[in-house]
Amino acid sequence: MGVINFGSLNIDYTYRVDGFVQPGETKAVQAMSVNCGGKGLNQSVALARAGVNVYHAGFVGTQGIFLVEKLGTCGVDTRWVRTVEESSGHAVIQVTDEGQNCILVYTGTNGIFTEDYVDQVLDAFGPEDLVLVQNETNLVGSIIRKAKSRGMRVAFNAAPVDGQVTQYPLDLVDWLFVNETEGAAISGEQEYSAITQALRRRLPHTAVVLTVGADGSIYAGPEGTFAVPARQVSAVDTTAAGDTFTGFFLRGILAGEGPEAALELATAASAITVTRPGAADSIPELAEVL
C-alpha cells in the first residue's frame, strides 16, 4: 500500500523582507535563497518523513533536476518523474520577520500532464493505494476520476484555490484538505463550523479537513466532527506548514488511527515546521514529531 502523488515540483526563490511589498513600492530584501518547493514536492517529502511509501509523479525542466534529487534523498520513489526541456515550475516567496508569507507561482512543467501519462502511472497501482493531488497541476479533475474508476482512494488539497476547483468532481474525493480561505471560497461561508457543515452537505461522502492556522484544525467526516487546537510555538516561516499537515494526517489515516489522532499527529508536525525557515527542509521526521 502506498501513496501516488501527482504533484507540483517548484524551484522556490525566497526573499526575507520586513513587510510585504506594496503596489508601486521598490523594496530591498534582507536575504534570498533558492530551495526545493511546490506543494506536491513538500507533501511527498512530508509523507516520506512520516514513514509512508510515496511515489511522486510529475515533470521538471533540466534546471529542476535537483528537485528530483531532493525527493530521492528524502525517501520518495521518483521512477515516475520525467525531465523535459520546458521551464520548471517556480515560486517567488516573500517571508516577513513575523513568519508570514505570500507566494507567486509559475506553473511551467507542472502544467504538462497528459491523459496517457496519468493512465500509465495509475495502471501500475491498485485499489489498495491512495492518490494525492493538489491544485498546482493540470488534469486534476481527470486524475480524480481515473483514480476512482480504478477503486482507489483520493485525497485532494484544494490549494491554491481558483475558479476551477468547484468544477472538479469533489464528490469523488475521500479527503478534501482546505484552509479557511479555500474553504470559504468553495463553501460560500466564513465561520469555521459553517464551512465544514456546508461542504459536508454538498459532499456527503467526502471527509473535510479544515486547517485554520493558529486556531488549529477541524475534521468533519462520517466518523463525526473533531477539532484540535494548534500547538503554541514561535513561528519563523509558515511555508509548507499545510503540506506537512496533509502528509502527516494521511500517515495517521493509513496507519489505521482515527481522524482525531491523525489531526493530533499532523498538528504536532506542522508546529515543528513553522519554527524553521524554508519549505521541504523544514519538515520533520516522524520520530521527532512523536
Contacts in CASP RR format, 6 or more apart in sequence:
PFRMAT RR
TARGET T0000
AUTHOR 0000-0000-0000
METHOD contacts of the structure
MODEL  1
MGVINFGSLNIDYTYRVDGFVQPGETKAVQAMSVNCGGKGLNQSVALARA
GVNVYHAGFVGTQGIFLVEKLGTCGVDTRWVRTVEESSGHAVIQVTDEGQ
NCILVYTGTNGIFTEDYVDQVLDAFGPEDLVLVQNETNLVGSIIRKAKSR
GMRVAFNAAPVDGQVTQYPLDLVDWLFVNETEGAAISGEQEYSAITQALR
RRLPHTAVVLTVGADGSIYAGPEGTFAVPARQVSAVDTTAAGDTFTGFFL
RGILAGEGPEAALELATAASAITVTRPGAADSIPELAEVL
1 53 0 8 1.000
1 128 0 8 1.000
1 129 0 8 1.000
1 130 0 8 1.000
1 254 0 8 1.000
2 52 0 8 1.000
2 53 0 8 1.000
2 54 0 8 1.000
2 55 0 8 1.000
2 125 0 8 1.000
2 128 0 8 1.000
2 129 0 8 1.000
2 130 0 8 1.000
2 254 0 8 1.000
3 47 0 8 1.000
3 52 0 8 1.000
3 53 0 8 1.000
3 54 0 8 1.000
3 55 0 8 1.000
3 129 0 8 1.000
3 130 0 8 1.000
3 131 0 8 1.000
3 132 0 8 1.000
3 250 0 8 1.000
3 254 0 8 1.000
4 54 0 8 1.000
4 55 0 8 1.000
4 57 0 8 1.000
4 80 0 8 1.000
4 121 0 8 1.000
4 122 0 8 1.000
4 125 0 8 1.000
4 129 0 8 1.000
4 130 0 8 1.000
4 131 0 8 1.000
4 132 0 8 1.000
5 40 0 8 1.000
5 43 0 8 1.000
5 44 0 8 1.000
5 47 0 8 1.000
5 54 0 8 1.000
5 55 0 8 1.000
5 56 0 8 1.000
5 57 0 8 1.000
5 131 0 8 1.000
5 132 0 8 1.000
5 133 0 8 1.000
6 57 0 8 1.000
6 58 0 8 1.000
6 113 0 8 1.000
6 118 0 8 1.000
6 121 0 8 1.000
6 131 0 8 1.000
6 132 0 8 1.000
6 133 0 8 1.000
6 137 0 8 1.000
6 139 0 8 1.000
6 143 0 8 1.000
7 38 0 8 1.000
7 39 0 8 1.000
7 40 0 8 1.000
7 41 0 8 1.000
7 43 0 8 1.000
7 44 0 8 1.000
7 56 0 8 1.000
7 57 0 8 1.000
7 58 0 8 1.000
7 110 0 8 1.000
7 132 0 8 1.000
7 133 0 8 1.000
7 134 0 8 1.000
7 136 0 8 1.000
7 137 0 8 1.000
8 38 0 8 1.000
8 39 0 8 1.000
8 40 0 8 1.000
8 41 0 8 1.000
8 58 0 8 1.000
8 89 0 8 1.000
8 110 0 8 1.000
8 134 0 8 1.000
8 136 0 8 1.000
8 137 0 8 1.000
9 37 0 8 1.000
9 38 0 8 1.000
9 40 0 8 1.000
9 41 0 8 1.000
9 56 0 8 1.000
9 58 0 8 1.000
9 59 0 8 1.000
9 60 0 8 1.000
9 64 0 8 1.000
9 67 0 8 1.000
9 68 0 8 1.000
9 81 0 8 1.000
9 88 0 8 1.000
9 89 0 8 1.000
9 109 0 8 1.000
9 110 0 8 1.000
10 36 0 8 1.000
10 37 0 8 1.000
10 38 0 8 1.000
10 41 0 8 1.000
10 67 0 8 1.000
10 88 0 8 1.000
10 89 0 8 1.000
10 90 0 8 1.000
10 91 0 8 1.000
10 105 0 8 1.000
10 110 0 8 1.000
10 136 0 8 1.000
11 34 0 8 1.000
11 35 0 8 1.000
11 36 0 8 1.000
11 37 0 8 1.000
11 63 0 8 1.000
11 64 0 8 1.000
11 67 0 8 1.000
11 88 0 8 1.000
11 89 0 8 1.000
11 90 0 8 1.000
11 91 0 8 1.000
12 34 0 8 1.000
12 35 0 8 1.000
12 36 0 8 1.000
12 37 0 8 1.000
12 38 0 8 1.000
12 90 0 8 1.000
12 91 0 8 1.000
12 93 0 8 1.000
12 239 0 8 1.000
12 278 0 8 1.000
12 279 0 8 1.000
13 32 0 8 1.000
13 33 0 8 1.000
13 34 0 8 1.000
13 90 0 8 1.000
13 91 0 8 1.000
13 92 0 8 1.000
13 93 0 8 1.000
14 32 0 8 1.000
14 33 0 8 1.000
14 34 0 8 1.000
14 35 0 8 1.000
14 93 0 8 1.000
14 95 0 8 1.000
14 239 0 8 1.000
14 278 0 8 1.000
14 279 0 8 1.000
15 29 0 8 1.000
15 31 0 8 1.000
15 32 0 8 1.000
15 92 0 8 1.000
15 93 0 8 1.000
15 94 0 8 1.000
15 95 0 8 1.000
16 29 0 8 1.000
16 30 0 8 1.000
16 31 0 8 1.000
16 32 0 8 1.000
16 95 0 8 1.000
16 96 0 8 1.000
16 97 0 8 1.000
17 27 0 8 1.000
17 29 0 8 1.000
17 30 0 8 1.000
17 94 0 8 1.000
17 95 0 8 1.000
17 96 0 8 1.000
18 30 0 8 1.000
18 96 0 8 1.000
18 97 0 8 1.000
19 27 0 8 1.000
19 94 0 8 1.000
19 96 0 8 1.000
19 97 0 8 1.000
20 94 0 8 1.000
20 96 0 8 1.000
20 100 0 8 1.000
20 102 0 8 1.000
21 27 0 8 1.000
21 94 0 8 1.000
33 278 0 8 1.000
35 278 0 8 1.000
35 279 0 8 1.000
35 280 0 8 1.000
35 281 0 8 1.000
36 66 0 8 1.000
36 67 0 8 1.000
36 70 0 8 1.000
36 279 0 8 1.000
36 280 0 8 1.000
36 281 0 8 1.000
37 67 0 8 1.000
37 91 0 8 1.000
37 240 0 8 1.000
37 279 0 8 1.000
37 280 0 8 1.000
38 91 0 8 1.000
38 105 0 8 1.000
38 136 0 8 1.000
38 243 0 8 1.000
38 279 0 8 1.000
39 134 0 8 1.000
39 136 0 8 1.000
39 157 0 8 1.000
39 159 0 8 1.000
39 243 0 8 1.000
40 56 0 8 1.000
40 134 0 8 1.000
40 136 0 8 1.000
40 243 0 8 1.000
41 56 0 8 1.000
41 67 0 8 1.000
41 70 0 8 1.000
41 71 0 8 1.000
41 279 0 8 1.000
41 280 0 8 1.000
42 240 0 8 1.000
42 243 0 8 1.000
42 244 0 8 1.000
42 279 0 8 1.000
42 280 0 8 1.000
42 283 0 8 1.000
43 132 0 8 1.000
43 134 0 8 1.000
43 157 0 8 1.000
43 243 0 8 1.000
43 246 0 8 1.000
43 247 0 8 1.000
44 54 0 8 1.000
44 56 0 8 1.000
44 71 0 8 1.000
44 74 0 8 1.000
44 76 0 8 1.000
45 70 0 8 1.000
45 71 0 8 1.000
45 74 0 8 1.000
45 76 0 8 1.000
45 280 0 8 1.000
45 283 0 8 1.000
46 240 0 8 1.000
46 243 0 8 1.000
46 244 0 8 1.000
46 246 0 8 1.000
46 247 0 8 1.000
46 248 0 8 1.000
46 269 0 8 1.000
46 283 0 8 1.000
47 54 0 8 1.000
47 76 0 8 1.000
47 132 0 8 1.000
47 247 0 8 1.000
47 250 0 8 1.000
47 251 0 8 1.000
48 54 0 8 1.000
48 71 0 8 1.000
48 74 0 8 1.000
48 75 0 8 1.000
48 76 0 8 1.000
49 74 0 8 1.000
49 283 0 8 1.000
49 284 0 8 1.000
49 285 0 8 1.000
49 286 0 8 1.000
50 247 0 8 1.000
50 248 0 8 1.000
50 250 0 8 1.000
50 251 0 8 1.000
50 252 0 8 1.000
50 269 0 8 1.000
50 286 0 8 1.000
50 289 0 8 1.000
51 251 0 8 1.000
51 286 0 8 1.000
52 247 0 8 1.000
52 250 0 8 1.000
52 251 0 8 1.000
52 254 0 8 1.000
53 77 0 8 1.000
54 75 0 8 1.000
54 76 0 8 1.000
54 77 0 8 1.000
55 76 0 8 1.000
55 77 0 8 1.000
55 79 0 8 1.000
55 80 0 8 1.000
55 125 0 8 1.000
56 71 0 8 1.000
56 76 0 8 1.000
56 77 0 8 1.000
56 78 0 8 1.000
56 80 0 8 1.000
56 81 0 8 1.000
57 80 0 8 1.000
57 81 0 8 1.000
57 117 0 8 1.000
57 118 0 8 1.000
57 121 0 8 1.000
58 80 0 8 1.000
58 81 0 8 1.000
58 82 0 8 1.000
58 109 0 8 1.000
58 110 0 8 1.000
58 113 0 8 1.000
58 137 0 8 1.000
59 81 0 8 1.000
59 82 0 8 1.000
59 83 0 8 1.000
59 84 0 8 1.000
59 86 0 8 1.000
59 109 0 8 1.000
59 110 0 8 1.000
59 111 0 8 1.000
59 112 0 8 1.000
59 113 0 8 1.000
60 67 0 8 1.000
60 68 0 8 1.000
60 81 0 8 1.000
60 82 0 8 1.000
60 83 0 8 1.000
60 84 0 8 1.000
60 88 0 8 1.000
60 89 0 8 1.000
60 109 0 8 1.000
61 83 0 8 1.000
61 84 0 8 1.000
61 85 0 8 1.000
61 86 0 8 1.000
61 87 0 8 1.000
61 88 0 8 1.000
61 109 0 8 1.000
62 83 0 8 1.000
62 85 0 8 1.000
63 87 0 8 1.000
63 88 0 8 1.000
64 83 0 8 1.000
64 88 0 8 1.000
65 83 0 8 1.000
67 88 0 8 1.000
68 78 0 8 1.000
68 81 0 8 1.000
68 83 0 8 1.000
70 280 0 8 1.000
71 78 0 8 1.000
71 81 0 8 1.000
72 78 0 8 1.000
74 280 0 8 1.000
80 121 0 8 1.000
80 124 0 8 1.000
82 117 0 8 1.000
84 109 0 8 1.000
84 112 0 8 1.000
86 108 0 8 1.000
86 109 0 8 1.000
86 112 0 8 1.000
87 106 0 8 1.000
87 108 0 8 1.000
87 109 0 8 1.000
88 108 0 8 1.000
88 109 0 8 1.000
89 105 0 8 1.000
89 106 0 8 1.000
89 107 0 8 1.000
89 108 0 8 1.000
89 109 0 8 1.000
89 110 0 8 1.000
90 105 0 8 1.000
90 106 0 8 1.000
90 108 0 8 1.000
91 103 0 8 1.000
91 104 0 8 1.000
91 105 0 8 1.000
91 106 0 8 1.000
92 103 0 8 1.000
92 104 0 8 1.000
93 101 0 8 1.000
93 102 0 8 1.000
93 103 0 8 1.000
93 104 0 8 1.000
93 239 0 8 1.000
94 101 0 8 1.000
94 102 0 8 1.000
94 103 0 8 1.000
95 101 0 8 1.000
95 237 0 8 1.000
95 239 0 8 1.000
95 277 0 8 1.000
98 235 0 8 1.000
99 235 0 8 1.000
99 236 0 8 1.000
99 237 0 8 1.000
99 238 0 8 1.000
99 274 0 8 1.000
100 238 0 8 1.000
101 237 0 8 1.000
101 238 0 8 1.000
101 239 0 8 1.000
103 239 0 8 1.000
105 136 0 8 1.000
105 160 0 8 1.000
107 136 0 8 1.000
107 137 0 8 1.000
107 138 0 8 1.000
110 136 0 8 1.000
110 137 0 8 1.000
110 138 0 8 1.000
111 137 0 8 1.000
111 138 0 8 1.000
112 138 0 8 1.000
113 137 0 8 1.000
113 138 0 8 1.000
113 139 0 8 1.000
113 143 0 8 1.000
114 139 0 8 1.000
115 139 0 8 1.000
115 142 0 8 1.000
118 139 0 8 1.000
118 142 0 8 1.000
118 143 0 8 1.000
118 146 0 8 1.000
119 146 0 8 1.000
122 131 0 8 1.000
122 146 0 8 1.000
122 147 0 8 1.000
122 150 0 8 1.000
122 152 0 8 1.000
125 150 0 8 1.000
125 152 0 8 1.000
126 150 0 8 1.000
126 151 0 8 1.000
126 152 0 8 1.000
127 150 0 8 1.000
127 151 0 8 1.000
127 152 0 8 1.000
129 152 0 8 1.000
129 153 0 8 1.000
130 152 0 8 1.000
130 153 0 8 1.000
130 154 0 8 1.000
130 155 0 8 1.000
130 250 0 8 1.000
130 254 0 8 1.000
131 143 0 8 1.000
131 144 0 8 1.000
131 147 0 8 1.000
131 152 0 8 1.000
131 153 0 8 1.000
131 154 0 8 1.000
131 155 0 8 1.000
132 154 0 8 1.000
132 155 0 8 1.000
132 156 0 8 1.000
132 157 0 8 1.000
132 246 0 8 1.000
132 250 0 8 1.000
133 140 0 8 1.000
133 141 0 8 1.000
133 143 0 8 1.000
133 144 0 8 1.000
133 154 0 8 1.000
133 155 0 8 1.000
133 156 0 8 1.000
133 157 0 8 1.000
134 140 0 8 1.000
134 156 0 8 1.000
134 157 0 8 1.000
134 158 0 8 1.000
134 159 0 8 1.000
135 156 0 8 1.000
135 157 0 8 1.000
135 158 0 8 1.000
135 159 0 8 1.000
135 160 0 8 1.000
135 161 0 8 1.000
135 162 0 8 1.000
135 164 0 8 1.000
135 165 0 8 1.000
136 159 0 8 1.000
136 160 0 8 1.000
140 156 0 8 1.000
140 164 0 8 1.000
140 168 0 8 1.000
141 168 0 8 1.000
141 169 0 8 1.000
144 154 0 8 1.000
144 156 0 8 1.000
144 168 0 8 1.000
144 169 0 8 1.000
144 172 0 8 1.000
144 173 0 8 1.000
145 169 0 8 1.000
145 172 0 8 1.000
147 153 0 8 1.000
147 154 0 8 1.000
148 154 0 8 1.000
148 169 0 8 1.000
148 172 0 8 1.000
153 174 0 8 1.000
154 172 0 8 1.000
154 173 0 8 1.000
154 174 0 8 1.000
154 175 0 8 1.000
155 173 0 8 1.000
155 174 0 8 1.000
155 175 0 8 1.000
155 177 0 8 1.000
155 246 0 8 1.000
155 250 0 8 1.000
156 168 0 8 1.000
156 170 0 8 1.000
156 173 0 8 1.000
156 175 0 8 1.000
156 176 0 8 1.000
156 177 0 8 1.000
157 177 0 8 1.000
157 178 0 8 1.000
157 243 0 8 1.000
157 246 0 8 1.000
158 165 0 8 1.000
158 176 0 8 1.000
158 177 0 8 1.000
158 178 0 8 1.000
158 182 0 8 1.000
158 183 0 8 1.000
158 186 0 8 1.000
159 177 0 8 1.000
159 178 0 8 1.000
159 179 0 8 1.000
159 182 0 8 1.000
161 178 0 8 1.000
161 181 0 8 1.000
161 182 0 8 1.000
161 183 0 8 1.000
161 185 0 8 1.000
161 186 0 8 1.000
165 182 0 8 1.000
165 185 0 8 1.000
165 186 0 8 1.000
166 186 0 8 1.000
170 176 0 8 1.000
170 186 0 8 1.000
170 202 0 8 1.000
170 203 0 8 1.000
170 206 0 8 1.000
171 203 0 8 1.000
171 205 0 8 1.000
171 206 0 8 1.000
173 203 0 8 1.000
173 206 0 8 1.000
174 205 0 8 1.000
174 206 0 8 1.000
174 207 0 8 1.000
175 206 0 8 1.000
175 207 0 8 1.000
175 209 0 8 1.000
175 249 0 8 1.000
175 250 0 8 1.000
175 253 0 8 1.000
176 199 0 8 1.000
176 203 0 8 1.000
176 206 0 8 1.000
176 207 0 8 1.000
176 208 0 8 1.000
176 209 0 8 1.000
177 209 0 8 1.000
177 211 0 8 1.000
177 242 0 8 1.000
177 245 0 8 1.000
177 246 0 8 1.000
177 249 0 8 1.000
178 186 0 8 1.000
178 195 0 8 1.000
178 199 0 8 1.000
178 208 0 8 1.000
178 209 0 8 1.000
178 210 0 8 1.000
178 211 0 8 1.000
179 210 0 8 1.000
179 211 0 8 1.000
179 212 0 8 1.000
179 213 0 8 1.000
179 242 0 8 1.000
180 192 0 8 1.000
180 195 0 8 1.000
180 210 0 8 1.000
180 211 0 8 1.000
180 212 0 8 1.000
180 213 0 8 1.000
183 189 0 8 1.000
183 195 0 8 1.000
183 199 0 8 1.000
183 210 0 8 1.000
184 190 0 8 1.000
184 195 0 8 1.000
186 199 0 8 1.000
187 194 0 8 1.000
187 195 0 8 1.000
187 198 0 8 1.000
187 199 0 8 1.000
187 202 0 8 1.000
188 195 0 8 1.000
188 198 0 8 1.000
189 195 0 8 1.000
189 197 0 8 1.000
189 198 0 8 1.000
192 210 0 8 1.000
192 212 0 8 1.000
192 215 0 8 1.000
192 218 0 8 1.000
193 218 0 8 1.000
195 208 0 8 1.000
195 210 0 8 1.000
196 208 0 8 1.000
196 210 0 8 1.000
196 218 0 8 1.000
196 220 0 8 1.000
196 225 0 8 1.000
197 220 0 8 1.000
199 206 0 8 1.000
199 208 0 8 1.000
199 220 0 8 1.000
200 206 0 8 1.000
200 208 0 8 1.000
200 220 0 8 1.000
200 221 0 8 1.000
206 221 0 8 1.000
207 219 0 8 1.000
207 220 0 8 1.000
207 221 0 8 1.000
207 222 0 8 1.000
207 223 0 8 1.000
207 259 0 8 1.000
208 218 0 8 1.000
208 219 0 8 1.000
208 220 0 8 1.000
208 221 0 8 1.000
209 217 0 8 1.000
209 218 0 8 1.000
209 219 0 8 1.000
209 246 0 8 1.000
209 249 0 8 1.000
209 263 0 8 1.000
210 217 0 8 1.000
210 218 0 8 1.000
210 219 0 8 1.000
210 220 0 8 1.000
211 217 0 8 1.000
211 242 0 8 1.000
211 245 0 8 1.000
211 270 0 8 1.000
212 218 0 8 1.000
213 230 0 8 1.000
213 241 0 8 1.000
214 230 0 8 1.000
215 229 0 8 1.000
215 230 0 8 1.000
216 227 0 8 1.000
216 228 0 8 1.000
216 229 0 8 1.000
216 230 0 8 1.000
216 267 0 8 1.000
217 227 0 8 1.000
217 228 0 8 1.000
217 230 0 8 1.000
217 245 0 8 1.000
217 263 0 8 1.000
217 266 0 8 1.000
217 267 0 8 1.000
218 225 0 8 1.000
218 226 0 8 1.000
218 227 0 8 1.000
218 228 0 8 1.000
219 225 0 8 1.000
219 226 0 8 1.000
219 227 0 8 1.000
219 259 0 8 1.000
219 260 0 8 1.000
219 262 0 8 1.000
219 263 0 8 1.000
221 259 0 8 1.000
223 258 0 8 1.000
223 259 0 8 1.000
224 259 0 8 1.000
226 259 0 8 1.000
226 260 0 8 1.000
226 263 0 8 1.000
228 260 0 8 1.000
228 263 0 8 1.000
228 264 0 8 1.000
228 267 0 8 1.000
229 267 0 8 1.000
230 267 0 8 1.000
230 271 0 8 1.000
231 267 0 8 1.000
231 268 0 8 1.000
231 271 0 8 1.000
233 271 0 8 1.000
233 272 0 8 1.000
233 274 0 8 1.000
233 275 0 8 1.000
234 275 0 8 1.000
235 274 0 8 1.000
235 275 0 8 1.000
236 274 0 8 1.000
236 275 0 8 1.000
236 276 0 8 1.000
236 277 0 8 1.000
237 274 0 8 1.000
237 276 0 8 1.000
237 277 0 8 1.000
237 278 0 8 1.000
237 282 0 8 1.000
238 274 0 8 1.000
239 278 0 8 1.000
239 279 0 8 1.000
239 282 0 8 1.000
240 273 0 8 1.000
240 278 0 8 1.000
240 279 0 8 1.000
240 280 0 8 1.000
240 282 0 8 1.000
240 283 0 8 1.000
241 270 0 8 1.000
241 273 0 8 1.000
241 274 0 8 1.000
242 270 0 8 1.000
243 279 0 8 1.000
243 283 0 8 1.000
244 266 0 8 1.000
244 269 0 8 1.000
244 270 0 8 1.000
244 272 0 8 1.000
244 273 0 8 1.000
244 282 0 8 1.000
244 283 0 8 1.000
244 284 0 8 1.000
245 266 0 8 1.000
245 267 0 8 1.000
245 269 0 8 1.000
245 270 0 8 1.000
246 266 0 8 1.000
247 266 0 8 1.000
247 269 0 8 1.000
248 262 0 8 1.000
248 265 0 8 1.000
248 266 0 8 1.000
248 268 0 8 1.000
248 269 0 8 1.000
248 270 0 8 1.000
248 286 0 8 1.000
248 289 0 8 1.000
249 262 0 8 1.000
249 263 0 8 1.000
249 265 0 8 1.000
249 266 0 8 1.000
250 262 0 8 1.000
251 262 0 8 1.000
251 265 0 8 1.000
251 286 0 8 1.000
252 258 0 8 1.000
252 261 0 8 1.000
252 262 0 8 1.000
252 265 0 8 1.000
252 266 0 8 1.000
253 259 0 8 1.000
253 262 0 8 1.000
257 265 0 8 1.000
265 289 0 8 1.000
268 289 0 8 1.000
269 283 0 8 1.000
269 284 0 8 1.000
269 289 0 8 1.000
272 282 0 8 1.000
272 284 0 8 1.000
272 288 0 8 1.000
272 289 0 8 1.000
273 282 0 8 1.000
273 283 0 8 1.000
273 284 0 8 1.000
274 282 0 8 1.000
276 282 0 8 1.000
END
